Amino acid sequence: MTLPTLFKGSSARAWTGVGAAAVALFAVAPLALSDFRLGLLAKYLCTAMVAVGICLAWGRGGLLTLGQGVFFGLGGYAMAMHLKIADAGPGNLPDFMQLYGTATELPWWWRPFGNPLFALAATVLLPMAVAAILGSFIFRRRVKGAYFAILSQALAAAFAIWLIGQQATTGGTNGLTDIQGFFGYDLDDPVNQRMVYFVIAAVLLLLIVLVRQLMHSRYGELLVAVRDSEERVRFLGYDPANVKLVAYVVAAGTAGLAGALFVPAVGIISPAMIGIVPSIEFVIGAAVGGRASLAGAVLGAIGVAWAKTALSEEFPAAWTYFQGLLFIVALAFLPGGLVSLAGIVRRRRASHGSGDAGGDMDGGRDGDAGGRTDGDTVGNAGEEKAPAVPLGGAV
């Protein structure tokens, strides 16, 4: 892609959206929000990072990833383990090991996380490696649809149960708590808390740009084609398992990075934050905003996370039911998410503003334009292309 094409058409709108988001996150939010609310926003942005990966895997690839909590937890625990070692100081055990365990030294699998470079790399590479291993078995056996969703959810439940049973080494139900420092910076200092927020905001914007480029690359075309007609792609000489595996691994990496940054933002990571319920919440945010649109998935994740905080304070017993209803309504009546409302309104206005014959022709053109962008399908010359994917205002 040449430089001039980056600033034409949908690309220009995308860069404008990224610029507006940067202004909102780096200028408006710090000035308008208190330190407490800015900390909450940092937490919401971490859930938006997970939604970026879900947008690629589910929105483009049709992979309903109900187990993102596994990868979020792997990244979060990798970061928390390093920070707990750093808080304890050289030669000392983390506080929970002194309280619950009988060991006199760090377990062997904890020791590498004392190295900051190893811990940083592990927050992304460990979830990606686990996803690569699991995905290889799953996709090569052609497990898909509801079976894939159920399997990924079972993995999240198994991981949370395993963590609970390892109280002496993982903190059990409580998890890793009371994290006080972040690579030498005191997290009790409001200035350092703002620094963590800025890091999270910058990483989110970077992920959006990188994943968007991936979605609009040749690989993105293949992923759409695999989702819409897997057998056709296989006949063209591509291996659909490898195409889906890349999306699954990238989504795992974004979730792991989100979990790693969630730890300094909140100061805790526990099994309750990575099991079945959190995994479903990640998907709900992307679905409500619009799973095929990066902007929709990100804004939906932030909005659902904010609603959870606001409504659960007022109606703690009813929030779970409202959340489930929100997910059902989004999938049943607005499968494109809230971001698709603008396209629906435009098409209806166009059909009402034209004559019968002209309206039919314009409506058909609008439908094609709303559901297809350059490079959204893959095929060979002279052959029918795979069905297009509705992007509905993708970033």
N, C-alpha and C positions, 0 to 999 in steps of 0.2 A: 504494500500500500504506500503510495507516494504522499508527500507532505500536503500538496494541494487537495487531494481527495479527503484528507482528514477534516477539512473545514467546509465540506459541501454536504447539502442535504441533511440526512439523519445524523451524520457524523458531527456536523456543526451544532445541531440541536443537542447532541449528547455532550459535547464539550461545554456548551453553554450551561447545561444542567449541572455538570460537574463543577463548573466555576461558581454557580449560584449556591450549590451545596457547600463548597469551601467557604464562601462568605458567611453563610448561615452558621456553620460549625465553628469557624475560627474567629469570627468577629461578633456576630449577633448573639449567639448563645452565651459566650463568656460574659458579655456585658449585661444581658437581660436576666440571667439565672443566678441564683445564689449558689454557694459552694455545694450545698446539699443537693439541690436540683441538678447541678452540673454533674455531680457524681452519679445521680440516677441516669442522666442522659448517656454517660459513659457506659453504663451497664446496658442500656438499650442498644447502643451502637454495636456492642459485642454480639447481641442477638441478630443484628442486621448483617454482620459478617457471615454468620451461619446461613442466613437467607440468601446471600450472594451465591454460595455453593449450591443451595437447594434450587435456585433459579436455573443454574446450569444443568444439574442432574435431573430434576423433575420437570422444570419448565421447557427445557430444550430436549432432554433425553427421555422423558417419560418414566424416570426411575423414582418412584415414591419412596424416598429415603426417610423412613420412620425411626431410624437408629442413629441419627446424628449426635445424640447425647453421648454415645460411645467415644466418638472422636473429639467432641468438645471436652469430655472428661479426661481423655488421654493427654491432651494439650494442657488442660488446667492442672492436673496432678503433676505433670512434668515440671511446670513452672513453680507450683507450690512446693514441691520437694526441694528444689534449689533454694527458694526463699526461706524455707524453714531451716535448712542447713546453715544458711548465711546468718539468720537471726540467732541461732544457737551459738555460733562462734566456733573457732577451731577446737577440735577434740571433744566437743560437747554433743550430746544427743538432743534432738528436738524435744520440746516440753511434753508432748503427748506420749512419746516413747518412754520417758522417765516415769510417767504416771501409769500407763497401761501395760508396758512391756517389762521384760526381765533382762533384755539384752544390755550388754555393757559397751557395745560399739555398733556403728551403723550396719544394717544389713548390706550384703554385697551388692544387691541391685540398686541400693540407694547411693552408693559411693560415687558412681560416675556423674550423678546430678550435682555434685559439689562443684563441678567445673561449669562456669556460666556459659561458655560457648557450647558445651555439650548439651546443657539444658535448653538453650535457645533453639538449637538445631532439632532436638528431640520433640519440642512442642509442635513442630510441623511435620518432620520426617517420620516420627513414630506413628501418628494417625494415618499418614499416607501409606506407610509400609503395611500396617494392619489392614487397611482398605484394599491394598493391592493383593494381599494373600487371600482375604475373604472373597473379594470380587472375582479373582481367578477361578475359584471353585464354583462360585454362584453362576457367573455368566457363561462359563464353558459348559455347564450343565443346563443351560437355557432356562434357568429359573427367572421368572418375570411376573409382572402384574401383582396380584394380591399376594401370591406366594412370596415374592421378594419383599413386599412391605411387611408381611408378618414375620419373616425371618429376620429382617433388620431390627424390628421391634423386640423380638426375642433376645437378640444379642445385647440390646441396651439393658433389658431386664437382668440378664445373666451377669453383665459387667457390674451393675449396681449391687447385686446380691453378693458377688465376690468381694467387692470393696468393703461391704458391711461386715463380712466375716473375717477381715484382716485388721482387726482393731489395733493390734500391737505395731503394725507397720504402715497402715493407711489412715488410722484414726477412726475406723469403723463408721458408725452412723454419723458421728459428729464431723468426720472429714478432717481436713487440715485447716485449722482456724488460727485466728490472732496473728495474721501475717503483718509484720511491722515495717519491713523495709523492702525496697525495690532497687536492687543493684547499688546499694550504698545510700539511697535516698530514703528519708524517713517519711512513711506514708501518713503519719499523723499531721504533717505540715501541709496546710492548705495549698501552698505554692506547688509542692510536689504532687498533690492530688490533681491540680490543674495540668501539670506536666503530663501525667498519665492520661488525662482526658485528651490532650492534644495529640499524643502518640496514637491513641485509639482512633481518633478522627482521621488522622493522616493515613493510617493503615487501611481503614475502611475505604477511603477514596481510592487508594492505590489498588485495592482488590477489585473495586468496581471497574476501574479502567482496564486492568489486566483481563478480567473475566469477560468484559465486553469485547475486547479484541479477540479473545478465544472464540466467543460465540459467533462472531462475524468472519471468522477465518474459514479456510477449507475444511478444517476439522468440524467447525460448527455446522456446516452444511451436511457433513456425513452424519453427525449426531441426530440432526432433524430427520434425515432420511431413514436412519435405523429405527427411530421412534415410530415413524409412520409406515414403513414397509421394510421390515428387517430382512425378509427373504429376498426381496429385490436387491438390496445392498449386497447380500451374500452372493447372489448370482453375478453381480458386477465385479466380484473378485475381492471384496473387502471382508474382514472378519468383524462382525457386529460385536462380538465379545470384547475385542480390544477397544473398539470405539466407546462402548459403555463403560469399560473399566477406567479409561482416562477420566471421564466425567465423574465417576464415583470417587476416584483418588483425589482429584482436584477439590471436590466438595468436602472430602475428609480433611484435606489440608487447611481449607478456610475455617472449618469448624475447630480444628486443633489450635489454630492461631487465635481464634476468638476466645477459646477457653483459657489460653495462656494470658491474654490481656484482661480477661474477666477477673482473674485472681488479684492483681494489684488494685483493680478498680473497686472490688467488693471486700477483699481481705479474707476470703474463705472459698473453699471448694469442697463439696460433700456429695455423697451418692444421691441425695435428694435433688440435686441440680443437674443430674446427667442420666436419669432413668427414663422410664417410658413416658411419663407426663411431660417433662421438659422436651423430649424429642418430638412429641406431638405438638407442643406449643411452638416449636421452631417452624414446623410445617404450616400450622394455622396462620402465622404471621405472613408467610410467603403467599399462601392461598388467598387470604383476604385482600392483600394489596394487588396481587397479580403475579402468578408464578412464572409467566413467560416474559415478564418485564423486570429488568434490574431495578428500575426506579420504583415500580410497584412493590416488588418483594422487599426492598429495603424500607420503604415508607410503611408498608404493612407490618413488618416486624417491629419497627419502632412504635407504631400506633398500638398494636396489640400488647406489647410490653408495657407501654404507658397505661393502657386501659386496665391491665392486670393490677398494676400498682394502685391506680386511683379507685377502681371499683372494689378490689379486694379489701381495701381499708374500710369502705362503707358497707359492703355486703360480702363478708368473708365466706359465708356458707353458700352463696348463690353464684359466685364468680365462675366456678368450674362448669356449672350448667350453662351459663351464658357463653362461655368459651366454646363449649361443644356445639351449642346452637349456632354460634357465629360461623364455625367451620362448615356445618351442614348447609347453612344458607348460602355461603360463598360457593361451595361446590355445586349445589343443586340449581341455584338461580342466577349466579354470576360467576361462571367458571373462569372467565378471564380476569376476575378480581375487580376491585374498585377502579383500577387504572383503565379498564376497558369501557367505563361509562362514557367517557368523552367520545370514543369512536362510535358507540351506539347512538348517541345523541346526534352526531354529525350525519350518520347514514340516514337516520329518520328525518332529519331536516331536509336532506337532499332529496329523499323520496317524496316528501310532501311538497317541496318547492318546484317539482318538475311535473310535466304532463304524464299521462299514463305510459305512453311508449317511451318518452324520454326518461321518465322516472325509473322504468324498469332497466333501461340501458345504464343510466348513471348509477343505480343501486348496485348493478353487477360490477361496474368498474370500482365503485367505492369498496365493495366487499373484497375485491382482489387487492386493492391498495392497502386496506386495513389489515389484511391477513398475510401480506407478503412484502418482504423487502428484498433488495438485491442480495442474491446469494443465500436465500433461505431454503433452496431446494438443491438437490444434486441429481444429476442424470447425465447420460451421454448424448452427443449430438444425434438428432433424428429420433430419439426415444422420448417417451413420456416421462416427465419429471415426477419425483416423489411429491406427495401432497405437501402443501406449504404449511408453516407453523404460524399461528396468529401471535404476533408480537405485542400488539395492543399498546404501543407507546413505549417500547423498550428503550432503555437509556442508550 
